[in-house]
């Protein structure tokens, strides 16, 4: 599946004024899962998780987005936290 403006819009769906942010994240997850290109899929899942993390609980995000894609986010967050400690 080609990455389209529609899919990129889904990244921000959770942050919108929707009455059901969990459903918005679930819809984004379905679209992300349909992406055949693994690196693109992983990058979009990670970006979606980061944005969703601004307003949703980490456990909920982990249940909705695939665990194998979320492991990439865990590595990134760990590296970022280490850098923040060093820089801060």
C-alpha positions in Angstrom: 0.0 0.0 0.0 1.3 3.4 -0.9 1.7 5.9 1.9 -0.9 8.5 1.1 -2.1 11.8 2.6 -4.9 9.8 4.1 -2.5 7.5 6.1 -0.5 10.5 7.2 -3.6 12.2 8.4 -4.3 9.2 10.5 -1.1 9.9 12.5 -2.9 13.0 13.9 -6.4 11.5 14.2 -5.9 10.7 17.8 -5.1 14.3 18.6 -8.2 15.6 16.8 -11.4 16.6 18.6 -12.9 13.2 18.0 -15.1 11.8 20.7 -13.4 8.4 20.6 -9.6 8.7 20.4 -9.2 5.0 21.0 -11.3 4.2 17.9 -9.2 6.7 15.9 -6.0 4.9 17.0 -7.6 1.5 16.1 -8.4 2.8 12.6 -4.9 4.1 12.2 -3.5 0.8 13.3 -5.5 -1.1 10.7 -4.3 1.2 7.9 -0.7 0.9 9.2 -0.9 -2.9 9.2 -1.9 -2.8 5.6 1.4 -1.2 4.5 3.6 -3.8 2.9 6.9 -1.9 3.2 8.2 -2.9 6.7 10.4 0.2 7.3 7.6 2.5 6.4 5.1 0.6 8.5 7.4 0.7 11.4 8.1 4.4 11.1 4.4 5.3 10.8 3.6 3.1 13.8 6.3 4.7 15.9 5.2 8.2 14.9 1.6 7.3 15.6 2.5 5.9 19.0 4.5 9.0 19.9 1.7 11.3 19.0 -0.9 9.1 20.7 1.3 9.1 23.8 0.6 12.7 24.3 -3.0 11.9 25.3 -3.5 8.2 25.6 -2.1 5.7 28.1 1.0 3.7 27.0 -0.7 0.4 27.8 -3.6 1.2 25.5 -1.3 2.2 22.7 0.6 -1.0 23.1 -2.5 -3.1 23.0 -3.7 -1.5 19.8 -0.5 -1.2 17.8 1.4 -4.3 17.0 3.9 -5.4 19.6 6.7 -6.0 17.1 6.4 -2.5 15.8 6.2 -1.1 19.3 9.5 -2.7 20.2 11.1 -0.3 17.8 9.5 2.5 19.8 10.8 1.1 23.1 14.3 1.1 21.7 14.0 4.6 20.4 12.6 5.9 23.7 15.3 4.2 25.7 18.0 5.8 23.5 16.3 9.2 23.6 16.0 9.0 27.4 19.7 8.2 27.7 20.6 11.1 25.5 18.3 13.4 27.5 20.0 12.5 30.7 23.5 13.0 29.2 22.5 16.3 27.6 20.4 17.5 30.5 
